[in-house]
Amino acid sequence: MSAKPYERDDLAADYARLGYRHGWTFLMTRAARLRDARVAFVGLNPGGGGAGDDHPYEETWDQPLGNAYFVESWGPNGSLSPIQRQVQAWHTMLGIGADESLCAQFVPFRSPDWHRLDRKEEALAVAARLWRGVLDVSPASLLVTMGKLPAEHLGSLLEGRVVATLPTGWGNSTIDVLDTPGGRRIVAMPHPSRYQLFNRLGNASEQARQSLRIAAGLEP
Protein backbone atom coordinates (compact mmCIF):
# COMPACT_ATOMS: atom_id res chain seq x y z
CA MET A 1 0.00 0.00 0.00
CA SER A 2 1.56 3.32 -1.09
CA ALA A 3 1.95 6.22 1.32
CA LYS A 4 -0.64 9.00 1.23
CA PRO A 5 0.58 11.91 -0.95
CA TYR A 6 1.72 15.00 0.91
CA GLU A 7 -0.83 17.67 -0.04
CA ARG A 8 -1.94 21.23 0.69
CA ASP A 9 -3.71 20.38 3.95
CA ASP A 10 -0.60 18.59 5.20
CA LEU A 11 1.52 21.65 4.45
CA ALA A 12 -0.96 23.97 6.17
CA ALA A 13 -0.94 21.69 9.24
CA ASP A 14 2.87 21.66 9.40
CA TYR A 15 2.95 25.44 9.02
CA ALA A 16 0.67 25.80 12.03
CA ARG A 17 2.54 23.13 14.03
CA LEU A 18 5.88 24.85 13.53
CA GLY A 19 4.48 28.22 14.59
CA TYR A 20 5.33 30.21 11.46
CA ARG A 21 3.40 33.41 10.83
CA HIS A 22 4.59 34.97 7.57
CA GLY A 23 2.63 32.67 5.26
CA TRP A 24 3.86 30.07 2.83
CA THR A 25 4.11 29.60 -0.94
CA PHE A 26 4.91 26.32 -2.64
CA LEU A 27 4.31 26.52 -6.40
CA MET A 28 4.98 29.66 -8.43
CA THR A 29 3.18 28.12 -11.42
CA ARG A 30 -0.07 26.26 -12.06
CA ALA A 31 -0.39 22.98 -10.18
CA ALA A 32 -0.82 21.17 -13.52
CA ARG A 33 2.88 21.75 -14.21
CA LEU A 34 3.67 19.19 -11.51
CA ARG A 35 2.67 16.48 -13.96
CA ASP A 36 3.85 17.76 -17.32
CA ALA A 37 6.78 20.20 -17.00
CA ARG A 38 10.10 18.79 -18.17
CA VAL A 39 12.14 21.56 -16.51
CA ALA A 40 11.81 22.79 -12.92
CA PHE A 41 13.20 25.97 -11.37
CA VAL A 42 13.56 25.60 -7.60
CA GLY A 43 14.11 28.31 -5.00
CA LEU A 44 15.21 27.71 -1.41
CA ASN A 45 12.32 29.47 0.36
CA PRO A 46 10.17 32.53 -0.34
CA GLY A 47 11.01 35.85 1.29
CA GLY A 48 8.78 38.03 3.40
CA GLY A 49 8.09 39.15 6.91
CA GLY A 50 11.09 41.38 7.52
CA ALA A 51 11.10 44.67 9.40
CA GLY A 52 8.52 47.01 7.92
CA ASP A 53 7.02 44.32 5.69
CA ASP A 54 3.31 44.37 6.48
CA HIS A 55 2.19 42.59 3.31
CA PRO A 56 -0.62 40.12 4.13
CA TYR A 57 1.08 36.97 2.85
CA GLU A 58 -1.23 34.00 2.47
CA GLU A 59 -1.00 30.23 2.29
CA THR A 60 -0.47 29.60 -1.42
CA TRP A 61 -0.25 26.15 -2.97
CA ASP A 62 0.01 27.32 -6.60
CA GLN A 63 -0.46 30.29 -8.96
CA PRO A 64 -3.55 29.58 -11.12
CA LEU A 65 -2.87 32.61 -13.36
CA GLY A 66 0.45 31.21 -14.60
CA ASN A 67 4.13 31.63 -13.86
CA ALA A 68 4.52 34.20 -11.08
CA TYR A 69 7.94 35.22 -12.40
CA PHE A 70 6.11 36.47 -15.49
CA VAL A 71 2.56 37.39 -14.46
CA GLU A 72 3.25 39.16 -11.17
CA SER A 73 5.18 42.38 -10.50
CA TRP A 74 7.42 42.38 -7.44
CA GLY A 75 9.42 45.54 -8.12
CA PRO A 76 8.57 49.14 -7.22
CA ASN A 77 5.63 50.79 -8.98
CA GLY A 78 4.52 47.62 -10.69
CA SER A 79 7.90 46.81 -12.24
CA LEU A 80 9.67 43.47 -12.45
CA SER A 81 12.11 42.67 -9.66
CA PRO A 82 15.72 41.66 -10.44
CA ILE A 83 14.99 38.02 -9.59
CA GLN A 84 12.04 38.00 -12.01
CA ARG A 85 14.19 39.41 -14.80
CA GLN A 86 16.87 36.82 -14.21
CA VAL A 87 14.49 33.84 -14.03
CA GLN A 88 12.81 35.07 -17.20
CA ALA A 89 16.26 35.14 -18.81
CA TRP A 90 16.87 31.55 -17.66
CA HIS A 91 13.71 30.52 -19.48
CA THR A 92 14.91 32.31 -22.62
CA MET A 93 18.41 30.78 -22.45
CA LEU A 94 16.89 27.30 -22.20
CA GLY A 95 14.15 27.86 -24.78
CA ILE A 96 11.30 27.33 -22.32
CA GLY A 97 7.98 29.17 -22.44
CA ALA A 98 6.60 30.91 -19.37
CA ASP A 99 3.85 28.32 -18.90
CA GLU A 100 6.03 25.30 -19.71
CA SER A 101 8.13 25.14 -16.54
CA LEU A 102 7.50 24.04 -12.98
CA CYS A 103 8.62 26.78 -10.58
CA ALA A 104 8.54 26.00 -6.88
CA GLN A 105 10.14 26.59 -3.50
CA PHE A 106 12.03 23.77 -1.81
CA VAL A 107 10.98 25.01 1.65
CA PRO A 108 7.61 26.77 1.28
CA PHE A 109 7.70 28.70 4.57
CA ARG A 110 8.39 32.44 4.25
CA SER A 111 11.10 34.28 6.17
CA PRO A 112 13.03 37.53 5.68
CA ASP A 113 15.96 35.38 4.56
CA TRP A 114 17.12 31.80 5.01
CA HIS A 115 19.25 32.59 8.06
CA ARG A 116 16.21 33.97 9.89
CA LEU A 117 13.94 30.99 9.27
CA ASP A 118 13.25 29.38 12.64
CA ARG A 119 13.28 25.61 13.13
CA LYS A 120 15.25 24.94 9.96
CA GLU A 121 15.80 21.23 10.55
CA GLU A 122 12.10 20.63 11.01
CA ALA A 123 11.30 22.79 7.97
CA LEU A 124 13.76 20.76 5.90
CA ALA A 125 12.16 17.52 7.10
CA VAL A 126 8.79 18.84 5.88
CA ALA A 127 10.38 19.86 2.58
CA ALA A 128 11.86 16.38 2.13
CA ARG A 129 8.42 14.78 2.50
CA LEU A 130 6.89 17.33 0.14
CA TRP A 131 9.57 16.91 -2.51
CA ARG A 132 9.61 13.13 -2.41
CA GLY A 133 6.00 13.39 -3.52
CA VAL A 134 6.86 15.96 -6.19
CA LEU A 135 9.65 13.82 -7.60
CA ASP A 136 7.37 10.79 -7.68
CA VAL A 137 4.86 12.49 -10.02
CA SER A 138 6.94 15.07 -11.90
CA PRO A 139 8.52 14.16 -15.24
CA ALA A 140 11.06 16.98 -14.87
CA SER A 141 14.50 15.67 -15.80
CA LEU A 142 16.24 19.05 -15.40
CA LEU A 143 16.07 20.92 -12.09
CA VAL A 144 17.66 24.38 -12.06
CA THR A 145 18.10 25.84 -8.60
CA MET A 146 18.23 29.43 -7.38
CA GLY A 147 21.41 29.22 -5.36
CA LYS A 148 23.47 26.25 -4.25
CA LEU A 149 21.56 25.21 -1.10
CA PRO A 150 18.41 23.89 -2.83
CA ALA A 151 20.70 21.91 -5.15
CA GLU A 152 22.41 20.34 -2.14
CA HIS A 153 19.08 19.29 -0.65
CA LEU A 154 17.68 17.99 -3.95
CA GLY A 155 20.99 16.23 -4.53
CA SER A 156 20.64 14.52 -1.16
CA LEU A 157 17.13 13.31 -2.01
CA LEU A 158 18.16 12.11 -5.48
CA GLU A 159 21.67 10.86 -4.62
CA GLY A 160 23.21 13.37 -7.01
CA ARG A 161 26.93 13.91 -7.45
CA VAL A 162 28.79 16.85 -8.92
CA VAL A 163 30.03 16.08 -12.44
CA ALA A 164 30.99 19.55 -13.66
CA THR A 165 31.71 23.07 -12.44
CA LEU A 166 31.36 25.80 -15.06
CA PRO A 167 32.39 29.48 -15.04
CA THR A 168 29.84 32.30 -15.14
CA GLY A 169 32.08 35.20 -16.06
CA TRP A 170 31.21 36.84 -12.72
CA GLY A 171 34.19 36.61 -10.38
CA ASN A 172 34.61 33.17 -8.88
CA SER A 173 30.93 32.24 -9.09
CA THR A 174 30.16 28.95 -10.80
CA ILE A 175 27.35 26.85 -12.20
CA ASP A 176 27.53 23.37 -10.66
CA VAL A 177 26.12 20.29 -12.38
CA LEU A 178 24.92 17.22 -10.48
CA ASP A 179 23.79 13.99 -12.13
CA THR A 180 21.63 11.41 -10.39
CA PRO A 181 21.31 7.62 -10.74
CA GLY A 182 17.75 8.07 -11.97
CA GLY A 183 18.85 10.19 -14.92
CA ARG A 184 17.85 13.58 -13.59
CA ARG A 185 20.23 16.54 -13.74
CA ILE A 186 20.46 19.32 -11.16
CA VAL A 187 21.97 22.63 -12.24
CA ALA A 188 22.95 24.81 -9.28
CA MET A 189 22.93 28.45 -10.35
CA PRO A 190 24.29 31.41 -8.38
CA HIS A 191 21.32 33.04 -6.69
CA PRO A 192 19.60 35.37 -9.21
CA SER A 193 18.85 38.07 -6.64
CA ARG A 194 22.58 38.52 -6.00
CA TYR A 195 24.18 37.58 -9.31
CA GLN A 196 22.66 39.42 -12.27
CA LEU A 197 24.33 37.15 -14.81
CA PHE A 198 22.07 37.95 -17.74
CA ASN A 199 20.97 41.09 -19.55
CA ARG A 200 24.32 42.78 -18.91
CA LEU A 201 25.73 45.21 -21.45
CA GLY A 202 27.85 44.02 -24.35
CA ASN A 203 29.05 40.43 -24.23
CA ALA A 204 29.27 40.24 -20.43
CA SER A 205 26.49 37.63 -20.22
CA GLU A 206 27.85 35.35 -22.95
CA GLN A 207 29.96 33.14 -20.65
CA ALA A 208 27.00 32.59 -18.32
CA ARG A 209 24.68 31.85 -21.25
CA GLN A 210 27.07 29.30 -22.71
CA SER A 211 27.70 27.62 -19.35
CA LEU A 212 23.99 27.39 -18.54
CA ARG A 213 23.26 25.79 -21.89
CA ILE A 214 26.16 23.33 -21.49
CA ALA A 215 24.96 22.50 -17.98
CA ALA A 216 21.48 21.80 -19.34
CA GLY A 217 22.86 19.57 -22.08
CA LEU A 218 21.88 21.93 -24.90
CA GLU A 219 25.44 22.60 -26.08
CA PRO A 220 28.50 20.33 -26.12
N, C-alpha and C positions, 0 to 999 in steps of 0.2 A: 504494500500500500504506500503510495507516494505521499510525501509531506505536503501539508496544506500550503499553497502559495502565500508569500508575504505580500499583503495588499495594503491599500490606503488606510483602512481601519487599524491595521496592526501598527502602521507608522504613526498614526495619530495617538494611539495608546502609548507607544514608546516615548513620544514627545512629552506627553503629560507625565509619564512615570519618571522621566529624567529631569523634570522641572524646568524645561526651557520655556522662554516667554517671548522670543522674537519671531516666532513663526517658522515654517519650514517650506521648502520647495524642492521637489524631486525632479520632475521632467520639465525641461524648457521647451519641449515640442509636444505635438499631439501624442496621446498614449498609443495610437495605432503604430507609431514608428518603432515601438518595442518589438513588433513582430515582422517588420519588413525592411527596416533600415540596414544597409550593409556597412555603414560607417557611423561610429559613435564619437561624440566629443564630450569629454567628461571633466567636470570641474571638481574641486576638492569639497567645498561647501559654500553655500550662498552667503553673501555679506548682509549686514543690516544690524541695527540695534545699538550703534555706537552713540557717543555723546552727541546730543542735539538731534538725533535721528528719531523723529516721532511718527514716521510712516507706519500706517496700520498694516503691517505684514500679516498675511493669512497663512492658512494651511493649504498648500497647492500641490496637487498630485501631478497635473500636467497643464499645458497651455493649449486650449482647444482652438485658438485663433491661428496657430502656427508657431514657427520658430521664434522664440522671444528675442533672440539676438538680431532678428530682422524686423519683427512686427511691433516691438516695444521701443521706447525711447528713454534711455537711462541718463542721458547727459543733461546739462542745463538748458532750459528753455526749449525742451522738446527735441534736443539734438541726440545723436548717437554718442554713447560713451566710448572711450578708447578700447575697452574690452570687446564691445560689439563690433567696432570697425575691424579689429584684428581677427575675431572669429569669422566674420564675413569674408575676410581675405583668405582664411584657411579654407573655407568652402570653395572659393574661386580657384585657389592653387590646386585643389584636388578635384575640381570639376564636378562639384556636388551642388545640387539645387537646395534652396532654403528649406524646402519641405521634404527633402530626401534623407536627411540625417536624423539620428537620435542624439539629442543633447540632454544631458542629465548631470546631476550632482552626485558625487560618490557618497558624501554625508549630507543628508538633506537639511539638517538643522542650521538655522541662521546664527551668525555671530559677527561682531565687528571685524574680526579676522580670525584665522585658525588658532593663533596662540591664545585668544581669549574665549575659545569654546570650552565650557566646563565639561567635565566628565568625558574626556576624549576617548578613553579606552572603551567605555560603555557605548558611546556613539559609534565607534568603529565596529563594535560587535554587531550593533543594529545594521550598520551599512553592509557588513559581510553577509548577513542573512538576506537583506534586500537584494544585493547584487548577485548572490548565487541564483536567486529566482530570475533576475534579469538575464543572466548569462545562459540560463536553461532555455529561455524562449526566444532570445534575440539571435538573428542570423548575422549580426555584425561581426565581420572578421578583422576589421581595422578599428582600433580604439585609440583616439588621439586625446591626450590629457593636457589640461591647463595647469602646467607646473609638474614637478617631478613626484610629489607626494602621492597624488592619485594613481600614478603609474606604478609606484612601489606597492600600493595596496592591491591594485588589480593584478599586478604581477604575482603577488603572494597567493591570491585566489586561484590564478590560472597557471601557477608554476612557471612563470616566464623567466627568461634569462636574457641578459643584455648581449646582443650580437653585433651592435654597431654604435658608434658615437660620432655624430656628424657636426661640423661647424655651422654657426649661424651668421658669421660676419659681424657679430656684436660682442666684442670683448672675448671672454673665455666661455660664454654661454654655449651650450650644445643642445642638439636634438638626440635623445637616446632612443634606441630601438630594442625592444624586447620581443622575442618569439616564444611561443608557448607550444607544448606538446600537442595540443588540440588544433593547431594550425592558425590560431589567432595571432595578430601582431599588435603590440602596444607601442605607440609613438609618444614619448614624453617630451612635450614642448616646454620651453621657458614660459613662465606665466605671462599671458597676453596683457595683463594690466600693468606689468612692470617693463616688459620687453616689447617695444613697438617695432617688431621685425619687418612688418610689411607696410607698404604705402609710403616708404621713405623716398626722398628726392634722388634723382639720378638712378644709378645702378646699385644703391646701397642695400636693396632688398633681394638682389639676385642670388646671393649665396644662400640665404635662408629659403628662398623659393626652391632652389635646386635641391637642397638638403631635405626639405619636407617631402618633395616628390620622390626622391630616392628612398627615404624612410618608408613611404607609403607603397613602394614597389612600382611606381609609375615611370621611373627613369632608371637606367642601369647604374 
